[in-house]
């Protein structure tokens, strides 16, 4: 049985918005280390409050950042 996975495309949205990781982390209120974990698809979960804040800062929708891929 194949299993899909959620892929985080945060780096793509950040590049389009021309925002650096350190600046985004500061504006969202998370550590640069936690932002890196999220960007590199190492996170096991994300709080809705964090996702909401990322979307607010980047002026995007959750679907712009998160993608389901069938593996």
Helices and strands as residue ranges (DSSP letters): E 5-8, H 10-17, H 21-28, H 32-39, H 48-58, H 62-65, E 66-69
